[in-house]
């Protein structure tokens, strides 16, 4: 949010979900949710 304050919150949440790394590939699940967030990847996706 600090890098792109004009971005809608819904878009930020969606990008975090899409770029998260999940160890099993099946997401979401009860143990990992959508996975481990990758902020650098999320920022790249949000900027494109």
mmCIF entry with sequence, helices, sheets and N, C-alpha, C, O atoms, coordinates in Angstrom:
data_MODEL
# 
_entry.id   MODEL 
# 
_entity.id                         1 
_entity.type                       polymer 
_entity.pdbx_number_of_molecules   1 
# 
_entity_poly.entity_id                      1 
_entity_poly.type                           'polypeptide(L)' 
_entity_poly.nstd_linkage                   no 
_entity_poly.nstd_monomer                   no 
_entity_poly.pdbx_seq_one_letter_code       
;(UNK)(UNK)(UNK)(UNK)(UNK)(UNK)(UNK)(UNK)(UNK)(UNK)(UNK)(UNK)(UNK)(UNK)(UNK)(UNK)
(UNK)(UNK)(UNK)(UNK)(UNK)(UNK)(UNK)(UNK)(UNK)(UNK)(UNK)(UNK)(UNK)(UNK)(UNK)(UNK)
(UNK)(UNK)(UNK)(UNK)(UNK)(UNK)(UNK)(UNK)(UNK)(UNK)(UNK)(UNK)(UNK)(UNK)(UNK)(UNK)
;
_entity_poly.pdbx_seq_one_letter_code_can   XXXXXXXXXXXXXXXXXXXXXXXXXXXXXXXXXXXXXXXXXXXXXXXX 
_entity_poly.pdbx_strand_id                 A 
# 
loop_
_entity_poly_seq.entity_id 
_entity_poly_seq.num 
_entity_poly_seq.mon_id 
_entity_poly_seq.hetero 
1 1  UNK n 
1 2  UNK n 
1 3  UNK n 
1 4  UNK n 
1 5  UNK n 
1 6  UNK n 
1 7  UNK n 
1 8  UNK n 
1 9  UNK n 
1 10 UNK n 
1 11 UNK n 
1 12 UNK n 
1 13 UNK n 
1 14 UNK n 
1 15 UNK n 
1 16 UNK n 
1 17 UNK n 
1 18 UNK n 
1 19 UNK n 
1 20 UNK n 
1 21 UNK n 
1 22 UNK n 
1 23 UNK n 
1 24 UNK n 
1 25 UNK n 
1 26 UNK n 
1 27 UNK n 
1 28 UNK n 
1 29 UNK n 
1 30 UNK n 
1 31 UNK n 
1 32 UNK n 
1 33 UNK n 
1 34 UNK n 
1 35 UNK n 
1 36 UNK n 
1 37 UNK n 
1 38 UNK n 
1 39 UNK n 
1 40 UNK n 
1 41 UNK n 
1 42 UNK n 
1 43 UNK n 
1 44 UNK n 
1 45 UNK n 
1 46 UNK n 
1 47 UNK n 
1 48 UNK n 
# 
_struct_asym.id          A 
_struct_asym.entity_id   1 
# 
loop_
_struct_conf.conf_type_id 
_struct_conf.id 
_struct_conf.pdbx_PDB_helix_id 
_struct_conf.beg_label_comp_id 
_struct_conf.beg_label_asym_id 
_struct_conf.beg_label_seq_id 
_struct_conf.pdbx_beg_PDB_ins_code 
_struct_conf.end_label_comp_id 
_struct_conf.end_label_asym_id 
_struct_conf.end_label_seq_id 
_struct_conf.pdbx_end_PDB_ins_code 
_struct_conf.beg_auth_comp_id 
_struct_conf.beg_auth_asym_id 
_struct_conf.beg_auth_seq_id 
_struct_conf.end_auth_comp_id 
_struct_conf.end_auth_asym_id 
_struct_conf.end_auth_seq_id 
_struct_conf.pdbx_PDB_helix_class 
_struct_conf.details 
_struct_conf.pdbx_PDB_helix_length 
HELX_P HELX_P1 AA1 UNK A 9  ? UNK A 19 ? UNK A 9  UNK A 19 1 ? 11 
HELX_P HELX_P2 AA2 UNK A 39 ? UNK A 47 ? UNK A 39 UNK A 47 1 ? 9  
# 
_struct_conf_type.id          HELX_P 
_struct_conf_type.criteria    ? 
_struct_conf_type.reference   ? 
# 
loop_
_atom_site.group_PDB 
_atom_site.id 
_atom_site.type_symbol 
_atom_site.label_atom_id 
_atom_site.label_alt_id 
_atom_site.label_comp_id 
_atom_site.label_asym_id 
_atom_site.label_entity_id 
_atom_site.label_seq_id 
_atom_site.pdbx_PDB_ins_code 
_atom_site.Cartn_x 
_atom_site.Cartn_y 
_atom_site.Cartn_z 
_atom_site.occupancy 
_atom_site.B_iso_or_equiv 
_atom_site.pdbx_formal_charge 
_atom_site.auth_seq_id 
_atom_site.auth_comp_id 
_atom_site.auth_asym_id 
_atom_site.auth_atom_id 
_atom_site.pdbx_PDB_model_num 
ATOM 1   N N  . UNK A 1 1  ? 0.825  -1.182  0.000   1.00 0.00 ? 1  UNK A N  1 
ATOM 2   C CA . UNK A 1 1  ? 0.000  0.000   0.000   1.00 0.00 ? 1  UNK A CA 1 
ATOM 3   C C  . UNK A 1 1  ? 0.873  1.251   0.000   1.00 0.00 ? 1  UNK A C  1 
ATOM 4   O O  . UNK A 1 1  ? 0.492  2.274   -0.569  1.00 0.00 ? 1  UNK A O  1 
ATOM 5   N N  . UNK A 1 2  ? 2.011  1.175   0.620   1.00 0.00 ? 2  UNK A N  1 
ATOM 6   C CA . UNK A 1 2  ? 2.896  2.334   0.645   1.00 0.00 ? 2  UNK A CA 1 
ATOM 7   C C  . UNK A 1 2  ? 3.498  2.585   -0.740  1.00 0.00 ? 2  UNK A C  1 
ATOM 8   O O  . UNK A 1 2  ? 3.710  3.736   -1.123  1.00 0.00 ? 2  UNK A O  1 
ATOM 9   N N  . UNK A 1 3  ? 3.771  1.525   -1.484  1.00 0.00 ? 3  UNK A N  1 
ATOM 10  C CA . UNK A 1 3  ? 4.377  1.677   -2.805  1.00 0.00 ? 3  UNK A CA 1 
ATOM 11  C C  . UNK A 1 3  ? 3.386  2.199   -3.837  1.00 0.00 ? 3  UNK A C  1 
ATOM 12  O O  . UNK A 1 3  ? 3.770  2.916   -4.761  1.00 0.00 ? 3  UNK A O  1 
ATOM 13  N N  . UNK A 1 4  ? 2.114  1.844   -3.685  1.00 0.00 ? 4  UNK A N  1 
ATOM 14  C CA . UNK A 1 4  ? 1.078  2.277   -4.630  1.00 0.00 ? 4  UNK A CA 1 
ATOM 15  C C  . UNK A 1 4  ? -0.177 2.683   -3.864  1.00 0.00 ? 4  UNK A C  1 
ATOM 16  O O  . UNK A 1 4  ? -1.165 1.949   -3.875  1.00 0.00 ? 4  UNK A O  1 
ATOM 17  N N  . UNK A 1 5  ? -0.155 3.830   -3.205  1.00 0.00 ? 5  UNK A N  1 
ATOM 18  C CA . UNK A 1 5  ? -1.291 4.232   -2.368  1.00 0.00 ? 5  UNK A CA 1 
ATOM 19  C C  . UNK A 1 5  ? -2.581 4.463   -3.148  1.00 0.00 ? 5  UNK A C  1 
ATOM 20  O O  . UNK A 1 5  ? -3.663 4.437   -2.560  1.00 0.00 ? 5  UNK A O  1 
ATOM 21  N N  . UNK A 1 6  ? -2.491 4.687   -4.460  1.00 0.00 ? 6  UNK A N  1 
ATOM 22  C CA . UNK A 1 6  ? -3.691 4.923   -5.244  1.00 0.00 ? 6  UNK A CA 1 
ATOM 23  C C  . UNK A 1 6  ? -4.395 3.631   -5.673  1.00 0.00 ? 6  UNK A C  1 
ATOM 24  O O  . UNK A 1 6  ? -5.521 3.671   -6.168  1.00 0.00 ? 6  UNK A O  1 
ATOM 25  N N  . UNK A 1 7  ? -3.735 2.496   -5.482  1.00 0.00 ? 7  UNK A N  1 
ATOM 26  C CA . UNK A 1 7  ? -4.317 1.208   -5.874  1.00 0.00 ? 7  UNK A CA 1 
ATOM 27  C C  . UNK A 1 7  ? -5.480 0.849   -4.946  1.00 0.00 ? 7  UNK A C  1 
ATOM 28  O O  . UNK A 1 7  ? -5.375 1.004   -3.729  1.00 0.00 ? 7  UNK A O  1 
ATOM 29  N N  . UNK A 1 8  ? -6.583 0.372   -5.516  1.00 0.00 ? 8  UNK A N  1 
ATOM 30  C CA . UNK A 1 8  ? -7.711 -0.051  -4.688  1.00 0.00 ? 8  UNK A CA 1 
ATOM 31  C C  . UNK A 1 8  ? -7.337 -1.242  -3.792  1.00 0.00 ? 8  UNK A C  1 
ATOM 32  O O  . UNK A 1 8  ? -6.575 -2.119  -4.199  1.00 0.00 ? 8  UNK A O  1 
ATOM 33  N N  . UNK A 1 9  ? -7.866 -1.259  -2.606  1.00 0.00 ? 9  UNK A N  1 
ATOM 34  C CA . UNK A 1 9  ? -7.559 -2.322  -1.641  1.00 0.00 ? 9  UNK A CA 1 
ATOM 35  C C  . UNK A 1 9  ? -7.945 -3.687  -2.202  1.00 0.00 ? 9  UNK A C  1 
ATOM 36  O O  . UNK A 1 9  ? -7.222 -4.662  -2.001  1.00 0.00 ? 9  UNK A O  1 
ATOM 37  N N  . UNK A 1 10 ? -9.057 -3.767  -2.892  1.00 0.00 ? 10 UNK A N  1 
ATOM 38  C CA . UNK A 1 10 ? -9.497 -5.040  -3.466  1.00 0.00 ? 10 UNK A CA 1 
ATOM 39  C C  . UNK A 1 10 ? -8.470 -5.581  -4.453  1.00 0.00 ? 10 UNK A C  1 
ATOM 40  O O  . UNK A 1 10 ? -8.237 -6.789  -4.499  1.00 0.00 ? 10 UNK A O  1 
ATOM 41  N N  . UNK A 1 11 ? -7.855 -4.709  -5.241  1.00 0.00 ? 11 UNK A N  1 
ATOM 42  C CA . UNK A 1 11 ? -6.823 -5.140  -6.188  1.00 0.00 ? 11 UNK A CA 1 
ATOM 43  C C  . UNK A 1 11 ? -5.587 -5.644  -5.464  1.00 0.00 ? 11 UNK A C  1 
ATOM 44  O O  . UNK A 1 11 ? -4.984 -6.634  -5.878  1.00 0.00 ? 11 UNK A O  1 
ATOM 45  N N  . UNK A 1 12 ? -5.209 -4.978  -4.398  1.00 0.00 ? 12 UNK A N  1 
ATOM 46  C CA . UNK A 1 12 ? -4.043 -5.391  -3.612  1.00 0.00 ? 12 UNK A CA 1 
ATOM 47  C C  . UNK A 1 12 ? -4.278 -6.776  -3.012  1.00 0.00 ? 12 UNK A C  1 
ATOM 48  O O  . UNK A 1 12 ? -3.397 -7.635  -3.067  1.00 0.00 ? 12 UNK A O  1 
ATOM 49  N N  . UNK A 1 13 ? -5.434 -6.990  -2.452  1.00 0.00 ? 13 UNK A N  1 
ATOM 50  C CA . UNK A 1 13 ? -5.768 -8.291  -1.857  1.00 0.00 ? 13 UNK A CA 1 
ATOM 51  C C  . UNK A 1 13 ? -5.730 -9.384  -2.915  1.00 0.00 ? 13 UNK A C  1 
ATOM 52  O O  . UNK A 1 13 ? -5.184 -10.461 -2.675  1.00 0.00 ? 13 UNK A O  1 
ATOM 53  N N  . UNK A 1 14 ? -6.301 -9.118  -4.076  1.00 0.00 ? 14 UNK A N  1 
ATOM 54  C CA . UNK A 1 14 ? -6.333 -10.116 -5.148  1.00 0.00 ? 14 UNK A CA 1 
ATOM 55  C C  . UNK A 1 14 ? -4.934 -10.459 -5.633  1.00 0.00 ? 14 UNK A C  1 
ATOM 56  O O  . UNK A 1 14 ? -4.628 -11.630 -5.860  1.00 0.00 ? 14 UNK A O  1 
ATOM 57  N N  . UNK A 1 15 ? -4.089 -9.463  -5.793  1.00 0.00 ? 15 UNK A N  1 
ATOM 58  C CA . UNK A 1 15 ? -2.712 -9.696  -6.233  1.00 0.00 ? 15 UNK A CA 1 
ATOM 59  C C  . UNK A 1 15 ? -1.940 -10.498 -5.184  1.00 0.00 ? 15 UNK A C  1 
ATOM 60  O O  . UNK A 1 15 ? -1.156 -11.378 -5.539  1.00 0.00 ? 15 UNK A O  1 
ATOM 61  N N  . UNK A 1 16 ? -2.150 -10.210 -3.914  1.00 0.00 ? 16 UNK A N  1 
ATOM 62  C CA . UNK A 1 16 ? -1.477 -10.978 -2.863  1.00 0.00 ? 16 UNK A CA 1 
ATOM 63  C C  . UNK A 1 16 ? -1.896 -12.446 -2.918  1.00 0.00 ? 16 UNK A C  1 
ATOM 64  O O  . UNK A 1 16 ? -1.064 -13.334 -2.732  1.00 0.00 ? 16 UNK A O  1 
ATOM 65  N N  . UNK A 1 17 ? -3.168 -12.706 -3.168  1.00 0.00 ? 17 UNK A N  1 
ATOM 66  C CA . UNK A 1 17 ? -3.651 -14.084 -3.281  1.00 0.00 ? 17 UNK A CA 1 
ATOM 67  C C  . UNK A 1 17 ? -3.053 -14.778 -4.501  1.00 0.00 ? 17 UNK A C  1 
ATOM 68  O O  . UNK A 1 17 ? -2.617 -15.926 -4.416  1.00 0.00 ? 17 UNK A O  1 
ATOM 69  N N  . UNK A 1 18 ? -3.033 -14.085 -5.626  1.00 0.00 ? 18 UNK A N  1 
ATOM 70  C CA . UNK A 1 18 ? -2.567 -14.686 -6.875  1.00 0.00 ? 18 UNK A CA 1 
ATOM 71  C C  . UNK A 1 18 ? -1.070 -14.987 -6.870  1.00 0.00 ? 18 UNK A C  1 
ATOM 72  O O  . UNK A 1 18 ? -0.635 -15.969 -7.472  1.00 0.00 ? 18 UNK A O  1 
ATOM 73  N N  . UNK A 1 19 ? -0.287 -14.160 -6.202  1.00 0.00 ? 19 UNK A N  1 
ATOM 74  C CA . UNK A 1 19 ? 1.161  -14.337 -6.232  1.00 0.00 ? 19 UNK A CA 1 
ATOM 75  C C  . UNK A 1 19 ? 1.704  -15.115 -5.047  1.00 0.00 ? 19 UNK A C  1 
ATOM 76  O O  . UNK A 1 19 ? 2.908  -15.364 -4.977  1.00 0.00 ? 19 UNK A O  1 
ATOM 77  N N  . UNK A 1 20 ? 0.852  -15.502 -4.124  1.00 0.00 ? 20 UNK A N  1 
ATOM 78  C CA . UNK A 1 20 ? 1.305  -16.267 -2.959  1.00 0.00 ? 20 UNK A CA 1 
ATOM 79  C C  . UNK A 1 20 ? 1.828  -17.629 -3.402  1.00 0.00 ? 20 UNK A C  1 
ATOM 80  O O  . UNK A 1 20 ? 1.311  -18.227 -4.345  1.00 0.00 ? 20 UNK A O  1 
ATOM 81  N N  . UNK A 1 21 ? 2.845  -18.107 -2.720  1.00 0.00 ? 21 UNK A N  1 
ATOM 82  C CA . UNK A 1 21 ? 3.419  -19.424 -3.027  1.00 0.00 ? 21 UNK A CA 1 
ATOM 83  C C  . UNK A 1 21 ? 2.836  -20.451 -2.073  1.00 0.00 ? 21 UNK A C  1 
ATOM 84  O O  . UNK A 1 21 ? 2.984  -20.347 -0.856  1.00 0.00 ? 21 UNK A O  1 
ATOM 85  N N  . UNK A 1 22 ? 2.181  -21.431 -2.639  1.00 0.00 ? 22 UNK A N  1 
ATOM 86  C CA . UNK A 1 22 ? 1.544  -22.475 -1.839  1.00 0.00 ? 22 UNK A CA 1 
ATOM 87  C C  . UNK A 1 22 ? 2.317  -23.774 -2.032  1.00 0.00 ? 22 UNK A C  1 
ATOM 88  O O  . UNK A 1 22 ? 2.566  -24.183 -3.166  1.00 0.00 ? 22 UNK A O  1 
ATOM 89  N N  . UNK A 1 23 ? 2.701  -24.429 -0.930  1.00 0.00 ? 23 UNK A N  1 
ATOM 90  C CA . UNK A 1 23 ? 3.548  -25.621 -1.046  1.00 0.00 ? 23 UNK A CA 1 
ATOM 91  C C  . UNK A 1 23 ? 2.888  -26.806 -1.751  1.00 0.00 ? 23 UNK A C  1 
ATOM 92  O O  . UNK A 1 23 ? 3.589  -27.617 -2.357  1.00 0.00 ? 23 UNK A O  1 
ATOM 93  N N  . UNK A 1 24 ? 1.578  -26.926 -1.690  1.00 0.00 ? 24 UNK A N  1 
ATOM 94  C CA . UNK A 1 24 ? 0.932  -28.082 -2.312  1.00 0.00 ? 24 UNK A CA 1 
ATOM 95  C C  . UNK A 1 24 ? 0.301  -27.740 -3.650  1.00 0.00 ? 24 UNK A C  1 
ATOM 96  O O  . UNK A 1 24 ? -0.025 -28.643 -4.421  1.00 0.00 ? 24 UNK A O  1 
ATOM 97  N N  . UNK A 1 25 ? 0.123  -26.473 -3.941  1.00 0.00 ? 25 UNK A N  1 
ATOM 98  C CA . UNK A 1 25 ? -0.485 -26.075 -5.195  1.00 0.00 ? 25 UNK A CA 1 
ATOM 99  C C  . UNK A 1 25 ? -2.000 -26.020 -5.143  1.00 0.00 ? 25 UNK A C  1 
ATOM 100 O O  . UNK A 1 25 ? -2.623 -25.378 -5.988  1.00 0.00 ? 25 UNK A O  1 
ATOM 101 N N  . UNK A 1 26 ? -2.602 -26.679 -4.170  1.00 0.00 ? 26 UNK A N  1 
ATOM 102 C CA . UNK A 1 26 ? -4.056 -26.644 -4.021  1.00 0.00 ? 26 UNK A CA 1 
ATOM 103 C C  . UNK A 1 26 ? -4.408 -25.542 -3.040  1.00 0.00 ? 26 UNK A C  1 
ATOM 104 O O  . UNK A 1 26 ? -4.045 -25.627 -1.867  1.00 0.00 ? 26 UNK A O  1 
ATOM 105 N N  . UNK A 1 27 ? -5.092 -24.529 -3.484  1.00 0.00 ? 27 UNK A N  1 
ATOM 106 C CA . UNK A 1 27 ? -5.403 -23.437 -2.581  1.00 0.00 ? 27 UNK A CA 1 
ATOM 107 C C  . UNK A 1 27 ? -6.809 -22.957 -2.755  1.00 0.00 ? 27 UNK A C  1 
ATOM 108 O O  . UNK A 1 27 ? -7.395 -23.190 -3.813  1.00 0.00 ? 27 UNK A O  1 
ATOM 109 N N  . UNK A 1 28 ? -7.362 -22.327 -1.822  1.00 0.00 ? 28 UNK A N  1 
ATOM 110 C CA . UNK A 1 28 ? -6.899 -22.234 -0.439  1.00 0.00 ? 28 UNK A CA 1 
ATOM 111 C C  . UNK A 1 28 ? -7.184 -23.530 0.320   1.00 0.00 ? 28 UNK A C  1 
ATOM 112 O O  . UNK A 1 28 ? -8.051 -24.311 -0.070  1.00 0.00 ? 28 UNK A O  1 
ATOM 113 N N  . UNK A 1 29 ? -6.464 -23.740 1.379   1.00 0.00 ? 29 UNK A N  1 
ATOM 114 C CA . UNK A 1 29 ? -6.739 -24.867 2.260   1.00 0.00 ? 29 UNK A CA 1 
ATOM 115 C C  . UNK A 1 29 ? -6.669 -24.402 3.716   1.00 0.00 ? 29 UNK A C  1 
ATOM 116 O O  . UNK A 1 29 ? -6.296 -23.263 3.998   1.00 0.00 ? 29 UNK A O  1 
ATOM 117 N N  . UNK A 1 30 ? -7.028 -25.290 4.624   1.00 0.00 ? 30 UNK A N  1 
ATOM 118 C CA . UNK A 1 30 ? -7.108 -24.903 6.036   1.00 0.00 ? 30 UNK A CA 1 
ATOM 119 C C  . UNK A 1 30 ? -5.754 -24.704 6.690   1.00 0.00 ? 30 UNK A C  1 
ATOM 120 O O  . UNK A 1 30 ? -5.658 -24.006 7.699   1.00 0.00 ? 30 UNK A O  1 
ATOM 121 N N  . UNK A 1 31 ? -4.721 -25.291 6.150   1.00 0.00 ? 31 UNK A N  1 
ATOM 122 C CA . UNK A 1 31 ? -3.406 -25.165 6.774   1.00 0.00 ? 31 UNK A CA 1 
ATOM 123 C C  . UNK A 1 31 ? -2.634 -23.939 6.274   1.00 0.00 ? 31 UNK A C  1 
ATOM 124 O O  . UNK A 1 31 ? -2.078 -23.193 7.080   1.00 0.00 ? 31 UNK A O  1 
ATOM 125 N N  . UNK A 1 32 ? -2.595 -23.724 4.964   1.00 0.00 ? 32 UNK A N  1 
ATOM 126 C CA . UNK A 1 32 ? -1.787 -22.664 4.380   1.00 0.00 ? 32 UNK A CA 1 
ATOM 127 C C  . UNK A 1 32 ? -2.602 -21.477 3.871   1.00 0.00 ? 32 UNK A C  1 
ATOM 128 O O  . UNK A 1 32 ? -2.029 -20.443 3.529   1.00 0.00 ? 32 UNK A O  1 
ATOM 129 N N  . UNK A 1 33 ? -3.915 -21.606 3.814   1.00 0.00 ? 33 UNK A N  1 
ATOM 130 C CA . UNK A 1 33 ? -4.709 -20.537 3.219   1.00 0.00 ? 33 UNK A CA 1 
ATOM 131 C C  . UNK A 1 33 ? -4.345 -20.408 1.754   1.00 0.00 ? 33 UNK A C  1 
ATOM 132 O O  . UNK A 1 33 ? -4.379 -21.400 1.025   1.00 0.00 ? 33 UNK A O  1 
ATOM 133 N N  . UNK A 1 34 ? -3.996 -19.210 1.303   1.00 0.00 ? 34 UNK A N  1 
ATOM 134 C CA . UNK A 1 34 ? -3.568 -19.006 -0.075  1.00 0.00 ? 34 UNK A CA 1 
ATOM 135 C C  . UNK A 1 34 ? -2.063 -19.194 -0.235  1.00 0.00 ? 34 UNK A C  1 
ATOM 136 O O  . UNK A 1 34 ? -1.562 -19.194 -1.360  1.00 0.00 ? 34 UNK A O  1 
ATOM 137 N N  . UNK A 1 35 ? -1.339 -19.352 0.859   1.00 0.00 ? 35 UNK A N  1 
ATOM 138 C CA . UNK A 1 35 ? 0.097  -19.587 0.799   1.00 0.00 ? 35 UNK A CA 1 
ATOM 139 C C  . UNK A 1 35 ? 0.879  -18.467 1.456   1.00 0.00 ? 35 UNK A C  1 
ATOM 140 O O  . UNK A 1 35 ? 0.319  -17.615 2.145   1.00 0.00 ? 35 UNK A O  1 
ATOM 141 N N  . UNK A 1 36 ? 2.180  -18.485 1.232   1.00 0.00 ? 36 UNK A N  1 
ATOM 142 C CA . UNK A 1 36 ? 3.101  -17.497 1.793   1.00 0.00 ? 36 UNK A CA 1 
ATOM 143 C C  . UNK A 1 36 ? 3.162  -16.317 0.827   1.00 0.00 ? 36 UNK A C  1 
ATOM 144 O O  . UNK A 1 36 ? 3.445  -16.488 -0.358  1.00 0.00 ? 36 UNK A O  1 
ATOM 145 N N  . UNK A 1 37 ? 2.897  -15.131 1.342   1.00 0.00 ? 37 UNK A N  1 
ATOM 146 C CA . UNK A 1 37 ? 2.898  -13.975 0.448   1.00 0.00 ? 37 UNK A CA 1 
ATOM 147 C C  . UNK A 1 37 ? 4.305  -13.662 -0.032  1.00 0.00 ? 37 UNK A C  1 
ATOM 148 O O  . UNK A 1 37 ? 5.289  -13.884 0.674   1.00 0.00 ? 37 UNK A O  1 
ATOM 149 N N  . UNK A 1 38 ? 4.375  -13.146 -1.241  1.00 0.00 ? 38 UNK A N  1 
ATOM 150 C CA . UNK A 1 38 ? 5.642  -12.728 -1.839  1.00 0.00 ? 38 UNK A CA 1 
ATOM 151 C C  . UNK A 1 38 ? 5.471  -11.270 -2.258  1.00 0.00 ? 38 UNK A C  1 
ATOM 152 O O  . UNK A 1 38 ? 5.020  -10.987 -3.368  1.00 0.00 ? 38 UNK A O  1 
ATOM 153 N N  . UNK A 1 39 ? 5.833  -10.341 -1.360  1.00 0.00 ? 39 UNK A N  1 
ATOM 154 C CA . UNK A 1 39 ? 5.572  -8.930  -1.611  1.00 0.00 ? 39 UNK A CA 1 
ATOM 155 C C  . UNK A 1 39 ? 6.190  -8.385  -2.884  1.00 0.00 ? 39 UNK A C  1 
ATOM 156 O O  . UNK A 1 39 ? 5.558  -7.584  -3.572  1.00 0.00 ? 39 UNK A O  1 
ATOM 157 N N  . UNK A 1 40 ? 7.409  -8.795  -3.220  1.00 0.00 ? 40 UNK A N  1 
ATOM 158 C CA . UNK A 1 40 ? 8.053  -8.279  -4.433  1.00 0.00 ? 40 UNK A CA 1 
ATOM 159 C C  . UNK A 1 40 ? 7.291  -8.719  -5.677  1.00 0.00 ? 40 UNK A C  1 
ATOM 160 O O  . UNK A 1 40 ? 7.096  -7.930  -6.601  1.00 0.00 ? 40 UNK A O  1 
ATOM 161 N N  . UNK A 1 41 ? 6.861  -9.975  -5.700  1.00 0.00 ? 41 UNK A N  1 
ATOM 162 C CA . UNK A 1 41 ? 6.091  -10.487 -6.824  1.00 0.00 ? 41 UNK A CA 1 
ATOM 163 C C  . UNK A 1 41 ? 4.734  -9.790  -6.915  1.00 0.00 ? 41 UNK A C  1 
ATOM 164 O O  . UNK A 1 41 ? 4.262  -9.471  -8.006  1.00 0.00 ? 41 UNK A O  1 
ATOM 165 N N  . UNK A 1 42 ? 4.122  -9.562  -5.771  1.00 0.00 ? 42 UNK A N  1 
ATOM 166 C CA . UNK A 1 42 ? 2.818  -8.890  -5.751  1.00 0.00 ? 42 UNK A CA 1 
ATOM 167 C C  . UNK A 1 42 ? 2.945  -7.458  -6.287  1.00 0.00 ? 42 UNK A C  1 
ATOM 168 O O  . UNK A 1 42 ? 2.080  -7.001  -7.035  1.00 0.00 ? 42 UNK A O  1 
ATOM 169 N N  . UNK A 1 43 ? 3.993  -6.765  -5.919  1.00 0.00 ? 43 UNK A N  1 
ATOM 170 C CA . UNK A 1 43 ? 4.193  -5.400  -6.397  1.00 0.00 ? 43 UNK A CA 1 
ATOM 171 C C  . UNK A 1 43 ? 4.418  -5.372  -7.909  1.00 0.00 ? 43 UNK A C  1 
ATOM 172 O O  . UNK A 1 43 ? 3.888  -4.502  -8.600  1.00 0.00 ? 43 UNK A O  1 
ATOM 173 N N  . UNK A 1 44 ? 5.200  -6.319  -8.420  1.00 0.00 ? 44 UNK A N  1 
ATOM 174 C CA . UNK A 1 44 ? 5.405  -6.401  -9.866  1.00 0.00 ? 44 UNK A CA 1 
ATOM 175 C C  . UNK A 1 44 ? 4.085  -6.627  -10.595 1.00 0.00 ? 44 UNK A C  1 
ATOM 176 O O  . UNK A 1 44 ? 3.815  -5.997  -11.618 1.00 0.00 ? 44 UNK A O  1 
ATOM 177 N N  . UNK A 1 45 ? 3.267  -7.531  -10.059 1.00 0.00 ? 45 UNK A N  1 
ATOM 178 C CA . UNK A 1 45 ? 1.979  -7.832  -10.690 1.00 0.00 ? 45 UNK A CA 1 
ATOM 179 C C  . UNK A 1 45 ? 1.041  -6.640  -10.614 1.00 0.00 ? 45 UNK A C  1 
ATOM 180 O O  . UNK A 1 45 ? 0.277  -6.395  -11.548 1.00 0.00 ? 45 UNK A O  1 
ATOM 181 N N  . UNK A 1 46 ? 1.086  -5.911  -9.540  1.00 0.00 ? 46 UNK A N  1 
ATOM 182 C CA . UNK A 1 46 ? 0.217  -4.753  -9.367  1.00 0.00 ? 46 UNK A CA 1 
ATOM 183 C C  . UNK A 1 46 ? 0.627  -3.616  -10.301 1.00 0.00 ? 46 UNK A C  1 
ATOM 184 O O  . UNK A 1 46 ? -0.227 -2.853  -10.753 1.00 0.00 ? 46 UNK A O  1 
ATOM 185 N N  . UNK A 1 47 ? 1.900  -3.496  -10.591 1.00 0.00 ? 47 UNK A N  1 
ATOM 186 C CA . UNK A 1 47 ? 2.387  -2.431  -11.455 1.00 0.00 ? 47 UNK A CA 1 
ATOM 187 C C  . UNK A 1 47 ? 2.119  -2.713  -12.930 1.00 0.00 ? 47 UNK A C  1 
ATOM 188 O O  . UNK A 1 47 ? 2.111  -1.787  -13.741 1.00 0.00 ? 47 UNK A O  1 
ATOM 189 N N  . UNK A 1 48 ? 1.903  -3.962  -13.284 1.00 0.00 ? 48 UNK A N  1 
ATOM 190 C CA . UNK A 1 48 ? 1.673  -4.293  -14.709 1.00 0.00 ? 48 UNK A CA 1 
ATOM 191 C C  . UNK A 1 48 ? 0.228  -4.189  -15.099 1.00 0.00 ? 48 UNK A C  1 
ATOM 192 O O  . UNK A 1 48 ? -0.118 -4.435  -16.254 1.00 0.00 ? 48 UNK A O  1 
# 
